Amino acid sequence: MTELHAAWVRLDTLGITAALGAVAAIGFLRRADAREPIGDLTPIAVRMYVYEGTQRRELRVLTPALVGRAGSCHVQLQDGDVSRRHARLEAEEGVLYLRDLRSANGTFLNGETFEGAIELRVGDEIDCGATRLEIVEIGE
């Protein structure tokens, strides 16, 4: 192997290593987004109705609360159109917010799409897939 050829091999190896490092960093940043700090962590109680098909159930949770299909979610939904970790209810400085966690099919508030976190009020309707959550009471 000539010196020039050996130098090219070393450069190619460095390029591959740098590319793998970049892919790993991007993967870490995506996970970090879903776990970003949410400000004042004083829990707020939330009472809601969950409409799945023709069934309605009442649910009470404390924030922060995950919404999704995963067994670890506080608001566990049985809807195939809902991501495992779909959205999060969070409280910041006494205000209740809804944050979409980059779900595959999106989260809608009162029929409208949104980005980031959005304030929730009594009477608001959240659509996750074919499932609807209705906010009945906040902070009681």
PyRosetta script that sets phi, psi and omega in degrees:
from pyrosetta import init, pose_from_sequence

init()
pose = pose_from_sequence("MTELHAAWVRLDTLGITAALGAVAAIGFLRRADAREPIGDLTPIAVRMYVYEGTQRRELRVLTPALVGRAGSCHVQLQDGDVSRRHARLEAEEGVLYLRDLRSANGTFLNGETFEGAIELRVGDEIDCGATRLEIVEIGE")
pose.set_psi(1, 131.3)
pose.set_omega(1, -179.9)
pose.set_phi(2, -78.1)
pose.set_psi(2, 163.9)
pose.set_omega(2, 178.8)
pose.set_phi(3, -62.5)
pose.set_psi(3, -39.4)
pose.set_omega(3, 179.9)
pose.set_phi(4, -64.2)
pose.set_psi(4, -43.1)
pose.set_omega(4, 179.6)
pose.set_phi(5, -64.9)
pose.set_psi(5, -41.1)
pose.set_omega(5, 178.4)
pose.set_phi(6, -63.7)
pose.set_psi(6, -37.5)
pose.set_omega(6, 178.0)
pose.set_phi(7, -64.5)
pose.set_psi(7, -40.6)
pose.set_omega(7, 178.4)
pose.set_phi(8, -64.7)
pose.set_psi(8, -40.0)
pose.set_omega(8, 178.5)
pose.set_phi(9, -62.5)
pose.set_psi(9, -43.8)
pose.set_omega(9, 177.9)
pose.set_phi(10, -62.4)
pose.set_psi(10, -41.4)
pose.set_omega(10, 178.9)
pose.set_phi(11, -63.6)
pose.set_psi(11, -43.2)
pose.set_omega(11, 178.6)
pose.set_phi(12, -62.4)
pose.set_psi(12, -41.5)
pose.set_omega(12, 178.9)
pose.set_phi(13, -63.0)
pose.set_psi(13, -42.1)
pose.set_omega(13, 177.6)
pose.set_phi(14, -63.6)
pose.set_psi(14, -40.6)
pose.set_omega(14, 179.1)
pose.set_phi(15, -63.2)
pose.set_psi(15, -42.6)
pose.set_omega(15, 178.8)
pose.set_phi(16, -65.5)
pose.set_psi(16, -42.6)
pose.set_omega(16, 178.9)
pose.set_phi(17, -62.3)
pose.set_psi(17, -42.9)
pose.set_omega(17, 178.9)
pose.set_phi(18, -63.9)
pose.set_psi(18, -41.4)
pose.set_omega(18, 179.4)
pose.set_phi(19, -64.3)
pose.set_psi(19, -42.5)
pose.set_omega(19, 177.9)
pose.set_phi(20, -63.8)
pose.set_psi(20, -39.0)
pose.set_omega(20, 177.3)
pose.set_phi(21, -63.1)
pose.set_psi(21, -40.5)
pose.set_omega(21, 178.7)
pose.set_phi(22, -64.6)
pose.set_psi(22, -42.6)
pose.set_omega(22, 178.7)
pose.set_phi(23, -62.6)
pose.set_psi(23, -42.2)
pose.set_omega(23, 178.9)
pose.set_phi(24, -64.1)
pose.set_psi(24, -40.9)
pose.set_omega(24, -180.0)
pose.set_phi(25, -65.1)
pose.set_psi(25, -41.7)
pose.set_omega(25, 178.7)
pose.set_phi(26, -63.7)
pose.set_psi(26, -41.9)
pose.set_omega(26, 177.7)
pose.set_phi(27, -61.4)
pose.set_psi(27, -40.2)
pose.set_omega(27, 178.3)
pose.set_phi(28, -65.5)
pose.set_psi(28, -43.2)
pose.set_omega(28, -179.1)
pose.set_phi(29, -62.9)
pose.set_psi(29, -38.5)
pose.set_omega(29, 178.5)
pose.set_phi(30, -63.5)
pose.set_psi(30, -40.7)
pose.set_omega(30, 177.4)
pose.set_phi(31, -67.8)
pose.set_psi(31, -37.9)
pose.set_omega(31, -178.1)
pose.set_phi(32, -65.0)
pose.set_psi(32, -33.8)
pose.set_omega(32, 179.5)
pose.set_phi(33, -58.0)
pose.set_psi(33, -41.3)
pose.set_omega(33, -176.7)
pose.set_phi(34, -73.2)
pose.set_psi(34, -11.6)
pose.set_omega(34, -178.8)
pose.set_phi(35, -119.1)
pose.set_psi(35, 22.9)
pose.set_omega(35, -177.8)
pose.set_phi(36, -65.6)
pose.set_psi(36, 154.5)
pose.set_omega(36, -179.4)
pose.set_phi(37, -61.4)
pose.set_psi(37, 148.4)
pose.set_omega(37, -177.4)
pose.set_phi(38, -119.8)
pose.set_psi(38, 25.2)
pose.set_omega(38, 174.7)
pose.set_phi(39, 80.8)
pose.set_psi(39, -146.0)
pose.set_omega(39, -178.4)
pose.set_phi(40, -62.6)
pose.set_psi(40, 119.9)
pose.set_omega(40, -174.6)
pose.set_phi(41, -92.4)
pose.set_psi(41, 23.1)
pose.set_omega(41, 175.9)
pose.set_phi(42, -65.6)
pose.set_psi(42, 118.8)
pose.set_omega(42, -176.6)
pose.set_phi(43, -65.2)
pose.set_psi(43, 145.9)
pose.set_omega(43, 172.7)
pose.set_phi(44, -119.5)
pose.set_psi(44, 133.6)
pose.set_omega(44, 176.3)
pose.set_phi(45, -79.0)
pose.set_psi(45, 138.5)
pose.set_omega(45, 179.1)
pose.set_phi(46, -131.2)
pose.set_psi(46, 129.1)
pose.set_omega(46, 173.8)
pose.set_phi(47, -110.6)
pose.set_psi(47, 133.0)
pose.set_omega(47, -177.4)
pose.set_phi(48, -144.0)
pose.set_psi(48, 160.8)
pose.set_omega(48, 169.1)
pose.set_phi(49, -103.0)
pose.set_psi(49, 138.1)
pose.set_omega(49, 176.7)
pose.set_phi(50, -112.3)
pose.set_psi(50, 118.5)
pose.set_omega(50, 179.1)
pose.set_phi(51, -104.8)
pose.set_psi(51, 110.9)
pose.set_omega(51, 176.5)
pose.set_phi(52, -120.8)
pose.set_psi(52, 109.0)
pose.set_omega(52, -174.9)
pose.set_phi(53, 63.0)
pose.set_psi(53, -126.6)
pose.set_omega(53, 179.5)
pose.set_phi(54, -94.2)
pose.set_psi(54, 0.7)
pose.set_omega(54, -177.5)
pose.set_phi(55, -93.4)
pose.set_psi(55, 141.2)
pose.set_omega(55, 173.2)
pose.set_phi(56, -125.5)
pose.set_psi(56, 131.4)
pose.set_omega(56, 175.1)
pose.set_phi(57, -131.5)
pose.set_psi(57, 150.8)
pose.set_omega(57, 177.5)
pose.set_phi(58, -96.9)
pose.set_psi(58, 141.9)
pose.set_omega(58, -177.1)
pose.set_phi(59, -140.6)
pose.set_psi(59, 140.1)
pose.set_omega(59, 174.7)
pose.set_phi(60, -121.1)
pose.set_psi(60, 130.9)
pose.set_omega(60, 178.9)
pose.set_phi(61, -136.7)
pose.set_psi(61, 160.8)
pose.set_omega(61, 171.5)
pose.set_phi(62, -109.6)
pose.set_psi(62, 141.3)
pose.set_omega(62, 177.6)
pose.set_phi(63, -79.9)
pose.set_psi(63, 153.4)
pose.set_omega(63, -4.8)
pose.set_phi(64, -73.6)
pose.set_psi(64, 143.0)
pose.set_omega(64, -177.0)
pose.set_phi(65, -135.5)
pose.set_psi(65, 129.1)
pose.set_omega(65, 177.1)
pose.set_phi(66, -84.9)
pose.set_psi(66, 143.1)
pose.set_omega(66, 176.6)
pose.set_phi(67, -117.6)
pose.set_psi(67, 128.8)
pose.set_omega(67, 178.0)
pose.set_phi(68, 166.9)
pose.set_psi(68, -171.4)
pose.set_omega(68, -178.2)
pose.set_phi(69, -84.9)
pose.set_psi(69, -21.6)
pose.set_omega(69, -174.6)
pose.set_phi(70, -63.2)
pose.set_psi(70, 146.1)
pose.set_omega(70, 179.0)
pose.set_phi(71, -63.0)
pose.set_psi(71, -21.1)
pose.set_omega(71, 179.8)
pose.set_phi(72, -83.3)
pose.set_psi(72, -4.5)
pose.set_omega(72, -178.3)
pose.set_phi(73, -76.3)
pose.set_psi(73, 143.3)
pose.set_omega(73, 177.3)
pose.set_phi(74, -71.7)
pose.set_psi(74, -36.5)
pose.set_omega(74, 174.4)
pose.set_phi(75, -111.2)
pose.set_psi(75, 91.9)
pose.set_omega(75, -175.5)
pose.set_phi(76, -90.6)
pose.set_psi(76, 125.5)
pose.set_omega(76, -177.2)
pose.set_phi(77, -114.3)
pose.set_psi(77, 147.5)
pose.set_omega(77, -177.8)
pose.set_phi(78, -103.6)
pose.set_psi(78, 27.1)
pose.set_omega(78, -174.6)
pose.set_phi(79, -97.3)
pose.set_psi(79, 123.5)
pose.set_omega(79, 179.8)
pose.set_phi(80, -64.5)
pose.set_psi(80, -18.2)
pose.set_omega(80, 178.4)
pose.set_phi(81, -87.3)
pose.set_psi(81, -0.8)
pose.set_omega(81, -179.5)
pose.set_phi(82, -97.8)
pose.set_psi(82, 135.9)
pose.set_omega(82, 178.0)
pose.set_phi(83, -70.9)
pose.set_psi(83, 160.3)
pose.set_omega(83, 178.7)
pose.set_phi(84, -58.1)
pose.set_psi(84, -45.3)
pose.set_omega(84, 173.2)
pose.set_phi(85, -121.1)
pose.set_psi(85, 91.6)
pose.set_omega(85, -168.9)
pose.set_phi(86, -87.6)
pose.set_psi(86, -49.7)
pose.set_omega(86, -175.5)
pose.set_phi(87, -151.3)
pose.set_psi(87, 172.0)
pose.set_omega(87, 179.2)
pose.set_phi(88, -139.9)
pose.set_psi(88, 134.8)
pose.set_omega(88, 170.1)
pose.set_phi(89, -91.1)
pose.set_psi(89, 128.7)
pose.set_omega(89, -177.4)
pose.set_phi(90, -139.9)
pose.set_psi(90, 152.1)
pose.set_omega(90, 179.5)
pose.set_phi(91, -116.3)
pose.set_psi(91, 135.0)
pose.set_omega(91, 176.2)
pose.set_phi(92, -138.2)
pose.set_psi(92, 118.9)
pose.set_omega(92, 179.7)
pose.set_phi(93, 53.3)
pose.set_psi(93, 42.1)
pose.set_omega(93, 175.2)
pose.set_phi(94, 80.7)
pose.set_psi(94, 5.1)
pose.set_omega(94, -179.6)
pose.set_phi(95, -111.4)
pose.set_psi(95, 137.2)
pose.set_omega(95, 179.4)
pose.set_phi(96, -89.1)
pose.set_psi(96, 131.9)
pose.set_omega(96, 179.8)
pose.set_phi(97, -126.8)
pose.set_psi(97, 155.3)
pose.set_omega(97, 172.6)
pose.set_phi(98, -116.1)
pose.set_psi(98, 132.0)
pose.set_omega(98, 178.3)
pose.set_phi(99, -127.2)
pose.set_psi(99, 125.0)
pose.set_omega(99, 173.2)
pose.set_phi(100, -74.9)
pose.set_psi(100, 135.5)
pose.set_omega(100, -178.6)
pose.set_phi(101, -100.8)
pose.set_psi(101, 47.0)
pose.set_omega(101, -179.5)
pose.set_phi(102, 57.7)
pose.set_psi(102, 43.9)
pose.set_omega(102, -179.7)
pose.set_phi(103, -66.2)
pose.set_psi(103, 153.7)
pose.set_omega(103, -177.0)
pose.set_phi(104, -63.4)
pose.set_psi(104, -39.4)
pose.set_omega(104, -175.3)
pose.set_phi(105, -106.4)
pose.set_psi(105, 3.3)
pose.set_omega(105, 177.1)
pose.set_phi(106, 81.0)
pose.set_psi(106, 166.2)
pose.set_omega(106, 177.3)
pose.set_phi(107, -124.9)
pose.set_psi(107, 138.9)
pose.set_omega(107, -176.9)
pose.set_phi(108, -122.3)
pose.set_psi(108, 139.3)
pose.set_omega(108, 175.5)
pose.set_phi(109, -113.4)
pose.set_psi(109, 118.3)
pose.set_omega(109, -178.3)
pose.set_phi(110, 51.9)
pose.set_psi(110, 40.4)
pose.set_omega(110, 175.8)
pose.set_phi(111, 83.3)
pose.set_psi(111, -1.5)
pose.set_omega(111, -177.8)
pose.set_phi(112, -113.0)
pose.set_psi(112, 141.9)
pose.set_omega(112, 175.3)
pose.set_phi(113, -78.7)
pose.set_psi(113, 159.8)
pose.set_omega(113, 179.5)
pose.set_phi(114, -151.5)
pose.set_psi(114, 165.9)
pose.set_omega(114, 176.1)
pose.set_phi(115, -122.1)
pose.set_psi(115, 150.0)
pose.set_omega(115, 178.7)
pose.set_phi(116, 71.6)
pose.set_psi(116, -141.6)
pose.set_omega(116, 179.4)
pose.set_phi(117, -106.9)
pose.set_psi(117, 147.1)
pose.set_omega(117, -179.8)
pose.set_phi(118, -135.8)
pose.set_psi(118, 141.6)
pose.set_omega(118, -177.9)
pose.set_phi(119, -68.8)
pose.set_psi(119, 141.9)
pose.set_omega(119, 177.5)
pose.set_phi(120, -110.7)
pose.set_psi(120, 146.4)
pose.set_omega(120, 176.5)
pose.set_phi(121, -133.7)
pose.set_psi(121, 162.2)
pose.set_omega(121, 176.6)
pose.set_phi(122, -57.2)
pose.set_psi(122, 135.3)
pose.set_omega(122, -179.6)
pose.set_phi(123, 96.0)
pose.set_psi(123, -14.1)
pose.set_omega(123, 178.8)
pose.set_phi(124, -66.0)
pose.set_psi(124, 146.5)
pose.set_omega(124, 178.1)
pose.set_phi(125, -118.2)
pose.set_psi(125, 128.3)
pose.set_omega(125, -178.6)
pose.set_phi(126, -110.8)
pose.set_psi(126, 127.3)
pose.set_omega(126, 176.6)
pose.set_phi(127, -107.9)
pose.set_psi(127, 123.2)
pose.set_omega(127, 174.1)
pose.set_phi(128, -123.8)
pose.set_psi(128, 107.7)
pose.set_omega(128, -174.1)
pose.set_phi(129, 61.5)
pose.set_psi(129, -132.1)
pose.set_omega(129, 178.1)
pose.set_phi(130, -92.5)
pose.set_psi(130, 5.1)
pose.set_omega(130, -177.9)
pose.set_phi(131, -98.0)
pose.set_psi(131, 140.1)
pose.set_omega(131, 179.0)
pose.set_phi(132, -118.1)
pose.set_psi(132, 135.4)
pose.set_omega(132, 173.9)
pose.set_phi(133, -113.3)
pose.set_psi(133, 130.7)
pose.set_omega(133, 177.5)
pose.set_phi(134, -114.5)
pose.set_psi(134, 124.5)
pose.set_omega(134, 179.7)
pose.set_phi(135, -78.4)
pose.set_psi(135, 119.1)
pose.set_omega(135, -176.1)
pose.set_phi(136, -102.0)
pose.set_psi(136, -38.2)
pose.set_omega(136, -175.7)
pose.set_phi(137, -151.6)
pose.set_psi(137, 140.9)
pose.set_omega(137, 178.1)
pose.set_phi(138, -126.4)
pose.set_psi(138, 126.4)
pose.set_omega(138, 172.5)
pose.set_phi(139, 79.2)
pose.set_psi(139, 18.7)
pose.set_omega(139, 179.6)
pose.set_phi(140, -107.8)
pose.dump_pdb("model.pdb")
